[in-house]
Amino acid sequence: MVKKRVQEVEDGLPVDFIEQKIIRNDGIVIEVEVKSIPTIYQNESARHVIVRDITEKKKTQKLLLQSEKLSAAGQ
């Protein structure tokens, strides 16, 4: 999958965000969304990489899902 996405970026195709887990410098694992956009920097091909921390968003989604399951079980 990574090779395919790198090739898409190199081909100049738009690529959606993908979710990944990464390890921060302090050793904590976080969940992120990553997107790479081809660009030109100082007349050279380059990539603009966007990394968004979605750890709290994922925790909130998990809690909401658990709450909905408990609510449905209580009916």
PDB file with SEQRES, HELIX, SHEET and CRYST1 records, atoms N, CA, C and O in Angstrom:
SEQRES   1 A   75  MET VAL LYS LYS ARG VAL GLN GLU VAL GLU ASP GLY LEU          
SEQRES   2 A   75  PRO VAL ASP PHE ILE GLU GLN LYS ILE ILE ARG ASN ASP          
SEQRES   3 A   75  GLY ILE VAL ILE GLU VAL GLU VAL LYS SER ILE PRO THR          
SEQRES   4 A   75  ILE TYR GLN ASN GLU SER ALA ARG HIS VAL ILE VAL ARG          
SEQRES   5 A   75  ASP ILE THR GLU LYS LYS LYS THR GLN LYS LEU LEU LEU          
SEQRES   6 A   75  GLN SER GLU LYS LEU SER ALA ALA GLY GLN                      
HELIX    1 AA1 VAL A    2  GLU A   10  1                                   9    
HELIX    2 AA2 THR A   55  ALA A   73  1                                  19    
SHEET    1 AA1 3 ILE A  18  ILE A  23  0                                        
SHEET    2 AA1 3 VAL A  29  TYR A  41 -1                                        
SHEET    3 AA1 3 GLU A  44  ASP A  53 -1                                        
CRYST1    1.000    1.000    1.000  90.00  90.00  90.00 P 1           1          
ATOM      1  N   MET A   1       0.827  -1.192   0.000  1.00  0.00           N  
ATOM      2  CA  MET A   1       0.000   0.000   0.000  1.00  0.00           C  
ATOM      3  C   MET A   1       0.874   1.259   0.000  1.00  0.00           C  
ATOM      4  O   MET A   1       0.569   2.227  -0.697  1.00  0.00           O  
ATOM      5  N   VAL A   2       1.943   1.245   0.770  1.00  0.00           N  
ATOM      6  CA  VAL A   2       2.811   2.421   0.847  1.00  0.00           C  
ATOM      7  C   VAL A   2       3.443   2.697  -0.507  1.00  0.00           C  
ATOM      8  O   VAL A   2       3.491   3.845  -0.949  1.00  0.00           O  
ATOM      9  N   LYS A   3       3.934   1.642  -1.175  1.00  0.00           N  
ATOM     10  CA  LYS A   3       4.542   1.820  -2.499  1.00  0.00           C  
ATOM     11  C   LYS A   3       3.552   2.447  -3.473  1.00  0.00           C  
ATOM     12  O   LYS A   3       3.898   3.346  -4.240  1.00  0.00           O  
ATOM     13  N   LYS A   4       2.312   1.956  -3.429  1.00  0.00           N  
ATOM     14  CA  LYS A   4       1.268   2.472  -4.322  1.00  0.00           C  
ATOM     15  C   LYS A   4       1.026   3.954  -4.058  1.00  0.00           C  
ATOM     16  O   LYS A   4       0.919   4.746  -4.995  1.00  0.00           O  
ATOM     17  N   ARG A   5       0.941   4.327  -2.792  1.00  0.00           N  
ATOM     18  CA  ARG A   5       0.680   5.727  -2.451  1.00  0.00           C  
ATOM     19  C   ARG A   5       1.849   6.619  -2.848  1.00  0.00           C  
ATOM     20  O   ARG A   5       1.642   7.730  -3.335  1.00  0.00           O  
ATOM     21  N   VAL A   6       3.071   6.145  -2.645  1.00  0.00           N  
ATOM     22  CA  VAL A   6       4.245   6.924  -3.047  1.00  0.00           C  
ATOM     23  C   VAL A   6       4.225   7.129  -4.552  1.00  0.00           C  
ATOM     24  O   VAL A   6       4.512   8.223  -5.037  1.00  0.00           O  
ATOM     25  N   GLN A   7       3.886   6.074  -5.296  1.00  0.00           N  
ATOM     26  CA  GLN A   7       3.823   6.183  -6.751  1.00  0.00           C  
ATOM     27  C   GLN A   7       2.744   7.181  -7.172  1.00  0.00           C  
ATOM     28  O   GLN A   7       2.957   7.962  -8.099  1.00  0.00           O  
ATOM     29  N   GLU A   8       1.587   7.163  -6.501  1.00  0.00           N  
ATOM     30  CA  GLU A   8       0.516   8.110  -6.822  1.00  0.00           C  
ATOM     31  C   GLU A   8       0.973   9.545  -6.596  1.00  0.00           C  
ATOM     32  O   GLU A   8       0.688  10.424  -7.409  1.00  0.00           O  
ATOM     33  N   VAL A   9       1.678   9.785  -5.501  1.00  0.00           N  
ATOM     34  CA  VAL A   9       2.189  11.129  -5.211  1.00  0.00           C  
ATOM     35  C   VAL A   9       3.209  11.529  -6.267  1.00  0.00           C  
ATOM     36  O   VAL A   9       3.179  12.652  -6.769  1.00  0.00           O  
ATOM     37  N   GLU A  10       4.114  10.612  -6.606  1.00  0.00           N  
ATOM     38  CA  GLU A  10       5.122  10.912  -7.623  1.00  0.00           C  
ATOM     39  C   GLU A  10       4.487  11.190  -8.982  1.00  0.00           C  
ATOM     40  O   GLU A  10       5.015  11.971  -9.773  1.00  0.00           O  
ATOM     41  N   ASP A  11       3.350  10.548  -9.248  1.00  0.00           N  
ATOM     42  CA  ASP A  11       2.635  10.770 -10.504  1.00  0.00           C  
ATOM     43  C   ASP A  11       1.809  12.053 -10.472  1.00  0.00           C  
ATOM     44  O   ASP A  11       1.188  12.419 -11.470  1.00  0.00           O  
ATOM     45  N   GLY A  12       1.800  12.737  -9.322  1.00  0.00           N  
ATOM     46  CA  GLY A  12       1.056  13.987  -9.204  1.00  0.00           C  
ATOM     47  C   GLY A  12      -0.427  13.799  -8.965  1.00  0.00           C  
ATOM     48  O   GLY A  12      -1.207  14.734  -9.147  1.00  0.00           O  
ATOM     49  N   LEU A  13      -0.826  12.608  -8.560  1.00  0.00           N  
ATOM     50  CA  LEU A  13      -2.237  12.327  -8.308  1.00  0.00           C  
ATOM     51  C   LEU A  13      -2.629  12.778  -6.905  1.00  0.00           C  
ATOM     52  O   LEU A  13      -1.811  12.733  -5.986  1.00  0.00           O  
ATOM     53  N   PRO A  14      -3.878  13.214  -6.736  1.00  0.00           N  
ATOM     54  CA  PRO A  14      -4.331  13.575  -5.384  1.00  0.00           C  
ATOM     55  C   PRO A  14      -4.459  12.314  -4.533  1.00  0.00           C  
ATOM     56  O   PRO A  14      -4.928  11.280  -5.009  1.00  0.00           O  
ATOM     57  N   VAL A  15      -4.047  12.403  -3.293  1.00  0.00           N  
ATOM     58  CA  VAL A  15      -4.071  11.251  -2.394  1.00  0.00           C  
ATOM     59  C   VAL A  15      -4.797  11.655  -1.118  1.00  0.00           C  
ATOM     60  O   VAL A  15      -4.491  12.688  -0.523  1.00  0.00           O  
ATOM     61  N   ASP A  16      -5.765  10.833  -0.699  1.00  0.00           N  
ATOM     62  CA  ASP A  16      -6.503  11.111   0.527  1.00  0.00           C  
ATOM     63  C   ASP A  16      -5.638  10.845   1.758  1.00  0.00           C  
ATOM     64  O   ASP A  16      -4.588  10.207   1.680  1.00  0.00           O  
ATOM     65  N   PHE A  17      -6.113  11.356   2.898  1.00  0.00           N  
ATOM     66  CA  PHE A  17      -5.441  11.080   4.166  1.00  0.00           C  
ATOM     67  C   PHE A  17      -5.522   9.585   4.466  1.00  0.00           C  
ATOM     68  O   PHE A  17      -6.523   8.937   4.161  1.00  0.00           O  
ATOM     69  N   ILE A  18      -4.471   9.048   5.061  1.00  0.00           N  
ATOM     70  CA  ILE A  18      -4.504   7.682   5.573  1.00  0.00           C  
ATOM     71  C   ILE A  18      -4.228   7.752   7.069  1.00  0.00           C  
ATOM     72  O   ILE A  18      -3.530   8.648   7.544  1.00  0.00           O  
ATOM     73  N   GLU A  19      -4.784   6.800   7.799  1.00  0.00           N  
ATOM     74  CA  GLU A  19      -4.569   6.746   9.243  1.00  0.00           C  
ATOM     75  C   GLU A  19      -3.434   5.784   9.543  1.00  0.00           C  
ATOM     76  O   GLU A  19      -3.335   4.709   8.952  1.00  0.00           O  
ATOM     77  N   GLN A  20      -2.577   6.192  10.477  1.00  0.00           N  
ATOM     78  CA  GLN A  20      -1.448   5.374  10.890  1.00  0.00           C  
ATOM     79  C   GLN A  20      -1.183   5.603  12.365  1.00  0.00           C  
ATOM     80  O   GLN A  20      -1.603   6.611  12.935  1.00  0.00           O  
ATOM     81  N   LYS A  21      -0.490   4.669  12.972  1.00  0.00           N  
ATOM     82  CA  LYS A  21       0.008   4.859  14.333  1.00  0.00           C  
ATOM     83  C   LYS A  21       1.495   5.129  14.209  1.00  0.00           C  
ATOM     84  O   LYS A  21       2.199   4.460  13.453  1.00  0.00           O  
ATOM     85  N   ILE A  22       1.968   6.117  14.957  1.00  0.00           N  
ATOM     86  CA  ILE A  22       3.395   6.434  14.960  1.00  0.00           C  
ATOM     87  C   ILE A  22       3.871   6.570  16.403  1.00  0.00           C  
ATOM     88  O   ILE A  22       3.070   6.742  17.322  1.00  0.00           O  
ATOM     89  N   ILE A  23       5.159   6.491  16.581  1.00  0.00           N  
ATOM     90  CA  ILE A  23       5.758   6.645  17.911  1.00  0.00           C  
ATOM     91  C   ILE A  23       6.427   8.012  17.973  1.00  0.00           C  
ATOM     92  O   ILE A  23       7.309   8.328  17.174  1.00  0.00           O  
ATOM     93  N   ARG A  24       5.986   8.821  18.945  1.00  0.00           N  
ATOM     94  CA  ARG A  24       6.597  10.138  19.130  1.00  0.00           C  
ATOM     95  C   ARG A  24       8.001   9.989  19.696  1.00  0.00           C  
ATOM     96  O   ARG A  24       8.397   8.902  20.118  1.00  0.00           O  
ATOM     97  N   ASN A  25       8.746  11.080  19.702  1.00  0.00           N  
ATOM     98  CA  ASN A  25      10.113  11.063  20.242  1.00  0.00           C  
ATOM     99  C   ASN A  25      10.166  10.643  21.706  1.00  0.00           C  
ATOM    100  O   ASN A  25      11.170  10.098  22.165  1.00  0.00           O  
ATOM    101  N   ASP A  26       9.066  10.899  22.449  1.00  0.00           N  
ATOM    102  CA  ASP A  26       9.038  10.525  23.867  1.00  0.00           C  
ATOM    103  C   ASP A  26       8.568   9.083  24.083  1.00  0.00           C  
ATOM    104  O   ASP A  26       8.398   8.651  25.224  1.00  0.00           O  
ATOM    105  N   GLY A  27       8.357   8.334  22.985  1.00  0.00           N  
ATOM    106  CA  GLY A  27       7.987   6.926  23.077  1.00  0.00           C  
ATOM    107  C   GLY A  27       6.498   6.642  23.106  1.00  0.00           C  
ATOM    108  O   GLY A  27       6.098   5.478  23.093  1.00  0.00           O  
ATOM    109  N   ILE A  28       5.667   7.675  23.145  1.00  0.00           N  
ATOM    110  CA  ILE A  28       4.218   7.491  23.190  1.00  0.00           C  
ATOM    111  C   ILE A  28       3.691   7.237  21.778  1.00  0.00           C  
ATOM    112  O   ILE A  28       4.058   7.929  20.829  1.00  0.00           O  
ATOM    113  N   VAL A  29       2.815   6.221  21.658  1.00  0.00           N  
ATOM    114  CA  VAL A  29       2.192   5.902  20.372  1.00  0.00           C  
ATOM    115  C   VAL A  29       0.962   6.785  20.202  1.00  0.00           C  
ATOM    116  O   VAL A  29       0.121   6.871  21.097  1.00  0.00           O  
ATOM    117  N   ILE A  30       0.861   7.440  19.049  1.00  0.00           N  
ATOM    118  CA  ILE A  30      -0.304   8.264  18.742  1.00  0.00           C  
ATOM    119  C   ILE A  30      -0.863   7.852  17.385  1.00  0.00           C  
ATOM    120  O   ILE A  30      -0.172   7.247  16.565  1.00  0.00           O  
ATOM    121  N   GLU A  31      -2.134   8.197  17.167  1.00  0.00           N  
ATOM    122  CA  GLU A  31      -2.767   7.933  15.876  1.00  0.00           C  
ATOM    123  C   GLU A  31      -2.771   9.233  15.083  1.00  0.00           C  
ATOM    124  O   GLU A  31      -3.089  10.300  15.609  1.00  0.00           O  
ATOM    125  N   VAL A  32      -2.413   9.123  13.810  1.00  0.00           N  
ATOM    126  CA  VAL A  32      -2.324  10.305  12.960  1.00  0.00           C  
ATOM    127  C   VAL A  32      -2.972  10.045  11.607  1.00  0.00           C  
ATOM    128  O   VAL A  32      -3.143   8.901  11.188  1.00  0.00           O  
ATOM    129  N   GLU A  33      -3.326  11.132  10.940  1.00  0.00           N  
ATOM    130  CA  GLU A  33      -3.707  11.106   9.533  1.00  0.00           C  
ATOM    131  C   GLU A  33      -2.545  11.722   8.770  1.00  0.00           C  
ATOM    132  O   GLU A  33      -1.994  12.741   9.184  1.00  0.00           O  
ATOM    133  N   VAL A  34      -2.175  11.104   7.658  1.00  0.00           N  
ATOM    134  CA  VAL A  34      -1.032  11.568   6.879  1.00  0.00           C  
ATOM    135  C   VAL A  34      -1.453  11.752   5.429  1.00  0.00           C  
ATOM    136  O   VAL A  34      -2.175  10.931   4.864  1.00  0.00           O  
ATOM    137  N   LYS A  35      -0.989  12.845   4.842  1.00  0.00           N  
ATOM    138  CA  LYS A  35      -1.242  13.117   3.428  1.00  0.00           C  
ATOM    139  C   LYS A  35       0.010  13.750   2.842  1.00  0.00           C  
ATOM    140  O   LYS A  35       0.653  14.582   3.482  1.00  0.00           O  
ATOM    141  N   SER A  36       0.350  13.352   1.627  1.00  0.00           N  
ATOM    142  CA  SER A  36       1.510  13.905   0.936  1.00  0.00           C  
ATOM    143  C   SER A  36       1.038  14.548  -0.358  1.00  0.00           C  
ATOM    144  O   SER A  36       0.285  13.948  -1.125  1.00  0.00           O  
ATOM    145  N   ILE A  37       1.487  15.773  -0.592  1.00  0.00           N  
ATOM    146  CA  ILE A  37       1.071  16.529  -1.771  1.00  0.00           C  
ATOM    147  C   ILE A  37       2.313  16.897  -2.573  1.00  0.00           C  
ATOM    148  O   ILE A  37       3.245  17.495  -2.035  1.00  0.00           O  
ATOM    149  N   PRO A  38       2.333  16.540  -3.864  1.00  0.00           N  
ATOM    150  CA  PRO A  38       3.492  16.928  -4.675  1.00  0.00           C  
ATOM    151  C   PRO A  38       3.521  18.441  -4.864  1.00  0.00           C  
ATOM    152  O   PRO A  38       2.475  19.074  -5.009  1.00  0.00           O  
ATOM    153  N   THR A  39       4.714  19.015  -4.861  1.00  0.00           N  
ATOM    154  CA  THR A  39       4.861  20.457  -5.026  1.00  0.00           C  
ATOM    155  C   THR A  39       6.230  20.752  -5.632  1.00  0.00           C  
ATOM    156  O   THR A  39       7.037  19.846  -5.843  1.00  0.00           O  
ATOM    157  N   ILE A  40       6.475  22.009  -5.904  1.00  0.00           N  
ATOM    158  CA  ILE A  40       7.780  22.458  -6.383  1.00  0.00           C  
ATOM    159  C   ILE A  40       8.353  23.401  -5.329  1.00  0.00           C  
ATOM    160  O   ILE A  40       7.677  24.337  -4.901  1.00  0.00           O  
ATOM    161  N   TYR A  41       9.594  23.159  -4.908  1.00  0.00           N  
ATOM    162  CA  TYR A  41      10.264  24.007  -3.932  1.00  0.00           C  
ATOM    163  C   TYR A  41      11.639  24.343  -4.484  1.00  0.00           C  
ATOM    164  O   TYR A  41      12.441  23.451  -4.762  1.00  0.00           O  
ATOM    165  N   GLN A  42      11.904  25.616  -4.641  1.00  0.00           N  
ATOM    166  CA  GLN A  42      13.170  26.109  -5.199  1.00  0.00           C  
ATOM    167  C   GLN A  42      13.497  25.396  -6.516  1.00  0.00           C  
ATOM    168  O   GLN A  42      14.606  24.908  -6.736  1.00  0.00           O  
ATOM    169  N   ASN A  43      12.472  25.361  -7.382  1.00  0.00           N  
ATOM    170  CA  ASN A  43      12.570  24.758  -8.716  1.00  0.00           C  
ATOM    171  C   ASN A  43      12.894  23.264  -8.709  1.00  0.00           C  
ATOM    172  O   ASN A  43      13.393  22.735  -9.703  1.00  0.00           O  
ATOM    173  N   GLU A  44      12.619  22.589  -7.612  1.00  0.00           N  
ATOM    174  CA  GLU A  44      12.844  21.146  -7.502  1.00  0.00           C  
ATOM    175  C   GLU A  44      11.538  20.471  -7.098  1.00  0.00           C  
ATOM    176  O   GLU A  44      10.720  21.062  -6.392  1.00  0.00           O  
ATOM    177  N   SER A  45      11.345  19.237  -7.545  1.00  0.00           N  
ATOM    178  CA  SER A  45      10.207  18.447  -7.092  1.00  0.00           C  
ATOM    179  C   SER A  45      10.343  18.195  -5.602  1.00  0.00           C  
ATOM    180  O   SER A  45      11.427  17.883  -5.108  1.00  0.00           O  
ATOM    181  N   ALA A  46       9.243  18.331  -4.900  1.00  0.00           N  
ATOM    182  CA  ALA A  46       9.247  18.106  -3.453  1.00  0.00           C  
ATOM    183  C   ALA A  46       7.882  17.568  -3.043  1.00  0.00           C  
ATOM    184  O   ALA A  46       6.970  17.473  -3.865  1.00  0.00           O  
ATOM    185  N   ARG A  47       7.751  17.222  -1.782  1.00  0.00           N  
ATOM    186  CA  ARG A  47       6.479  16.760  -1.238  1.00  0.00           C  
ATOM    187  C   ARG A  47       6.162  17.546   0.019  1.00  0.00           C  
ATOM    188  O   ARG A  47       7.004  17.719   0.900  1.00  0.00           O  
ATOM    189  N   HIS A  48       4.936  18.014   0.078  1.00  0.00           N  
ATOM    190  CA  HIS A  48       4.429  18.684   1.272  1.00  0.00           C  
ATOM    191  C   HIS A  48       3.685  17.602   2.047  1.00  0.00           C  
ATOM    192  O   HIS A  48       2.706  17.045   1.551  1.00  0.00           O  
ATOM    193  N   VAL A  49       4.143  17.303   3.258  1.00  0.00           N  
ATOM    194  CA  VAL A  49       3.534  16.234   4.043  1.00  0.00           C  
ATOM    195  C   VAL A  49       2.768  16.846   5.211  1.00  0.00           C  
ATOM    196  O   VAL A  49       3.303  17.653   5.971  1.00  0.00           O  
ATOM    197  N   ILE A  50       1.506  16.445   5.336  1.00  0.00           N  
ATOM    198  CA  ILE A  50       0.645  16.913   6.421  1.00  0.00           C  
ATOM    199  C   ILE A  50       0.413  15.738   7.365  1.00  0.00           C  
ATOM    200  O   ILE A  50       0.009  14.656   6.938  1.00  0.00           O  
ATOM    201  N   VAL A  51       0.672  15.960   8.649  1.00  0.00           N  
ATOM    202  CA  VAL A  51       0.449  14.937   9.667  1.00  0.00           C  
ATOM    203  C   VAL A  51      -0.435  15.553  10.741  1.00  0.00           C  
ATOM    204  O   VAL A  51      -0.063  16.544  11.370  1.00  0.00           O  
ATOM    205  N   ARG A  52      -1.621  14.952  10.950  1.00  0.00           N  
ATOM    206  CA  ARG A  52      -2.554  15.452  11.965  1.00  0.00           C  
ATOM    207  C   ARG A  52      -2.724  14.410  13.066  1.00  0.00           C  
ATOM    208  O   ARG A  52      -2.989  13.239  12.791  1.00  0.00           O  
ATOM    209  N   ASP A  53      -2.569  14.845  14.312  1.00  0.00           N  
ATOM    210  CA  ASP A  53      -2.774  13.969  15.464  1.00  0.00           C  
ATOM    211  C   ASP A  53      -4.280  13.788  15.668  1.00  0.00           C  
ATOM    212  O   ASP A  53      -4.994  14.755  15.930  1.00  0.00           O  
ATOM    213  N   ILE A  54      -4.756  12.557  15.548  1.00  0.00           N  
ATOM    214  CA  ILE A  54      -6.185  12.272  15.720  1.00  0.00           C  
ATOM    215  C   ILE A  54      -6.426  11.363  16.928  1.00  0.00           C  
ATOM    216  O   ILE A  54      -7.474  10.725  17.029  1.00  0.00           O  
ATOM    217  N   THR A  55      -5.461  11.306  17.837  1.00  0.00           N  
ATOM    218  CA  THR A  55      -5.552  10.422  18.994  1.00  0.00           C  
ATOM    219  C   THR A  55      -6.808  10.711  19.813  1.00  0.00           C  
ATOM    220  O   THR A  55      -7.564   9.792  20.128  1.00  0.00           O  
ATOM    221  N   GLU A  56      -7.036  11.963  20.158  1.00  0.00           N  
ATOM    222  CA  GLU A  56      -8.207  12.319  20.972  1.00  0.00           C  
ATOM    223  C   GLU A  56      -9.502  12.062  20.211  1.00  0.00           C  
ATOM    224  O   GLU A  56     -10.484  11.609  20.799  1.00  0.00           O  
ATOM    225  N   LYS A  57      -9.516  12.340  18.937  1.00  0.00           N  
ATOM    226  CA  LYS A  57     -10.699  12.086  18.101  1.00  0.00           C  
ATOM    227  C   LYS A  57     -11.049  10.601  18.131  1.00  0.00           C  
ATOM    228  O   LYS A  57     -12.219  10.243  18.272  1.00  0.00           O  
ATOM    229  N   LYS A  58     -10.044   9.733  18.000  1.00  0.00           N  
ATOM    230  CA  LYS A  58     -10.272   8.291  18.009  1.00  0.00           C  
ATOM    231  C   LYS A  58     -10.767   7.825  19.379  1.00  0.00           C  
ATOM    232  O   LYS A  58     -11.644   6.966  19.464  1.00  0.00           O  
ATOM    233  N   LYS A  59     -10.203   8.395  20.456  1.00  0.00           N  
ATOM    234  CA  LYS A  59     -10.655   8.039  21.804  1.00  0.00           C  
ATOM    235  C   LYS A  59     -12.118   8.427  21.991  1.00  0.00           C  
ATOM    236  O   LYS A  59     -12.902   7.657  22.546  1.00  0.00           O  
ATOM    237  N   THR A  60     -12.484   9.619  21.529  1.00  0.00           N  
ATOM    238  CA  THR A  60     -13.862  10.094  21.641  1.00  0.00           C  
ATOM    239  C   THR A  60     -14.807   9.205  20.848  1.00  0.00           C  
ATOM    240  O   THR A  60     -15.885   8.862  21.332  1.00  0.00           O  
ATOM    241  N   GLN A  61     -14.416   8.829  19.636  1.00  0.00           N  
ATOM    242  CA  GLN A  61     -15.243   7.940  18.816  1.00  0.00           C  
ATOM    243  C   GLN A  61     -15.454   6.596  19.509  1.00  0.00           C  
ATOM    244  O   GLN A  61     -16.557   6.051  19.490  1.00  0.00           O  
ATOM    245  N   LYS A  62     -14.397   6.066  20.119  1.00  0.00           N  
ATOM    246  CA  LYS A  62     -14.489   4.783  20.812  1.00  0.00           C  
ATOM    247  C   LYS A  62     -15.443   4.878  22.003  1.00  0.00           C  
ATOM    248  O   LYS A  62     -16.264   3.986  22.218  1.00  0.00           O  
ATOM    249  N   LEU A  63     -15.332   5.967  22.779  1.00  0.00           N  
ATOM    250  CA  LEU A  63     -16.226   6.161  23.924  1.00  0.00           C  
ATOM    251  C   LEU A  63     -17.673   6.308  23.477  1.00  0.00           C  
ATOM    252  O   LEU A  63     -18.577   5.771  24.117  1.00  0.00           O  
ATOM    253  N   LEU A  64     -17.898   7.026  22.391  1.00  0.00           N  
ATOM    254  CA  LEU A  64     -19.250   7.208  21.864  1.00  0.00           C  
ATOM    255  C   LEU A  64     -19.836   5.869  21.427  1.00  0.00           C  
ATOM    256  O   LEU A  64     -20.999   5.579  21.711  1.00  0.00           O  
ATOM    257  N   LEU A  65     -19.053   5.065  20.750  1.00  0.00           N  
ATOM    258  CA  LEU A  65     -19.510   3.755  20.301  1.00  0.00           C  
ATOM    259  C   LEU A  65     -19.858   2.866  21.493  1.00  0.00           C  
ATOM    260  O   LEU A  65     -20.879   2.178  21.482  1.00  0.00           O  
ATOM    261  N   GLN A  66     -19.004   2.882  22.523  1.00  0.00           N  
ATOM    262  CA  GLN A  66     -19.278   2.093  23.727  1.00  0.00           C  
ATOM    263  C   GLN A  66     -20.561   2.560  24.400  1.00  0.00           C  
ATOM    264  O   GLN A  66     -21.362   1.744  24.856  1.00  0.00           O  
ATOM    265  N   SER A  67     -20.754   3.873  24.461  1.00  0.00           N  
ATOM    266  CA  SER A  67     -21.952   4.440  25.071  1.00  0.00           C  
ATOM    267  C   SER A  67     -23.202   4.020  24.298  1.00  0.00           C  
ATOM    268  O   SER A  67     -24.224   3.677  24.893  1.00  0.00           O  
ATOM    269  N   GLU A  68     -23.109   4.050  22.975  1.00  0.00           N  
ATOM    270  CA  GLU A  68     -24.248   3.649  22.143  1.00  0.00           C  
ATOM    271  C   GLU A  68     -24.572   2.169  22.335  1.00  0.00           C  
ATOM    272  O   GLU A  68     -25.743   1.791  22.371  1.00  0.00           O  
ATOM    273  N   LYS A  69     -23.544   1.333  22.457  1.00  0.00           N  
ATOM    274  CA  LYS A  69     -23.764  -0.099  22.679  1.00  0.00           C  
ATOM    275  C   LYS A  69     -24.434  -0.338  24.027  1.00  0.00           C  
ATOM    276  O   LYS A  69     -25.359  -1.143  24.127  1.00  0.00           O  
ATOM    277  N   LEU A  70     -23.965   0.366  25.072  1.00  0.00           N  
ATOM    278  CA  LEU A  70     -24.571   0.222  26.395  1.00  0.00           C  
ATOM    279  C   LEU A  70     -26.009   0.708  26.394  1.00  0.00           C  
ATOM    280  O   LEU A  70     -26.878   0.104  27.022  1.00  0.00           O  
ATOM    281  N   SER A  71     -26.255   1.793  25.692  1.00  0.00           N  
ATOM    282  CA  SER A  71     -27.606   2.339  25.605  1.00  0.00           C  
ATOM    283  C   SER A  71     -28.534   1.360  24.891  1.00  0.00           C  
ATOM    284  O   SER A  71     -29.669   1.153  25.320  1.00  0.00           O  
ATOM    285  N   ALA A  72     -28.059   0.765  23.817  1.00  0.00           N  
ATOM    286  CA  ALA A  72     -28.868  -0.195  23.063  1.00  0.00           C  
ATOM    287  C   ALA A  72     -29.122  -1.454  23.889  1.00  0.00           C  
ATOM    288  O   ALA A  72     -30.199  -2.044  23.797  1.00  0.00           O  
ATOM    289  N   ALA A  73     -28.154  -1.868  24.685  1.00  0.00           N  
ATOM    290  CA  ALA A  73     -28.309  -3.062  25.518  1.00  0.00           C  
ATOM    291  C   ALA A  73     -29.316  -2.821  26.636  1.00  0.00           C  
ATOM    292  O   ALA A  73     -29.966  -3.759  27.098  1.00  0.00           O  
ATOM    293  N   GLY A  74     -29.449  -1.578  27.073  1.00  0.00           N  
ATOM    294  CA  GLY A  74     -30.362  -1.235  28.153  1.00  0.00           C  
ATOM    295  C   GLY A  74     -31.802  -1.088  27.708  1.00  0.00           C  
ATOM    296  O   GLY A  74     -32.689  -0.936  28.548  1.00  0.00           O  
ATOM    297  N   GLN A  75     -32.057  -1.128  26.429  1.00  0.00           N  
ATOM    298  CA  GLN A  75     -33.436  -0.942  25.936  1.00  0.00           C  
ATOM    299  C   GLN A  75     -34.257  -2.192  26.092  1.00  0.00           C  
ATOM    300  O   GLN A  75     -35.433  -2.208  25.729  1.00  0.00           O  
TER     301      GLN A  75                                                      
END                                                                             
